[in-house]
């Protein structure tokens, strides 16, 4: 393991240790100061190491005052749903800052974590690529596809047009387009 990976792992372990230690001390002594100091210390570790705070910890730290948020103690959590999109609204009771955490379908979140399943190269969209995407959709239900920049330039089409064309060939739902990558989903 190289030094950078070891350094990153140590920093994230330290952030997690501080988080759990601060919450433990809060419940032990019932002092909100432990939550404030713990959250600020986690943020300072992130700044010193030039790393982002991990997502599972970031949602429980106030962006404005830096305190660790515990539901019912120094924060309120409400679930909202508008037109099929659900989100969690978190409000810090110390400073009044509120933020939204958007819920995404599990399969979409999973597909974002992995690299692209299929690359559309300079040969473009041909029968072999369509067949491969179709078989992956049958097995995994969600496929992440990356379009090569050279193909975009040579075809003269926009990325959105290419993504819509592929999704119409396969009768799949186009979930998201981000950069030269798009995600297809099929519900069967």
Rosetta blueprint (number, residue, H / E / L):
1 X L
2 X L
3 X H
4 X H
5 X H
6 X H
7 X H
8 X H
9 X H
10 X H
11 X H
12 X H
13 X H
14 X H
15 X H
16 X H
17 X H
18 X H
19 X H
20 X H
21 X H
22 X H
23 X H
24 X H
25 X H
26 X H
27 X H
28 X H
29 X H
30 X L
31 X L
32 X L
33 X H
34 X H
35 X H
36 X H
37 X H
38 X H
39 X H
40 X H
41 X H
42 X H
43 X H
44 X H
45 X H
46 X H
47 X H
48 X H
49 X H
50 X L
51 X L
52 X L
53 X L
54 X L
55 X H
56 X H
57 X H
58 X H
59 X L
60 X L
61 X E
62 X L
63 X L
64 X L
65 X L
66 X L
67 X L
68 X E
69 X L
70 X L
71 X E
72 X L
73 X L
74 X L
75 X E
76 X E
77 X E
78 X E
79 X E
80 X E
81 X E
82 X E
83 X L
84 X L
85 X E
86 X E
87 X E
88 X E
89 X E
90 X E
91 X E
92 X E
93 X L
94 X L
95 X L
96 X L
97 X L
98 X E
99 X E
100 X E
101 X E
102 X E
103 X L
104 X L
105 X L
106 X H
107 X H
108 X H
109 X H
110 X H
111 X H
112 X H
113 X H
114 X L
115 X L
116 X L
117 X L
118 X E
119 X E
120 X E
121 X L
122 X L
123 X L
124 X L
125 X L
126 X L
127 X H
128 X H
129 X H
130 X H
131 X H
132 X H
133 X H
134 X H
135 X H
136 X H
137 X H
138 X H
139 X H
140 X H
141 X L
142 X E
143 X E
144 X E
145 X E
146 X E
147 X E
148 X L
149 X H
150 X H
151 X H
152 X H
153 X H
154 X H
155 X H
156 X L
157 X L
158 X L
159 X H
160 X H
161 X H
162 X H
163 X H
164 X H
165 X H
166 X H
167 X H
168 X H
169 X H
170 X H
171 X L
172 X L
173 X E
174 X E
175 X E
176 X E
177 X E
178 X E
179 X L
180 X L
181 X E
182 X E
183 X E
184 X E
185 X E
186 X L
187 X L
188 X L
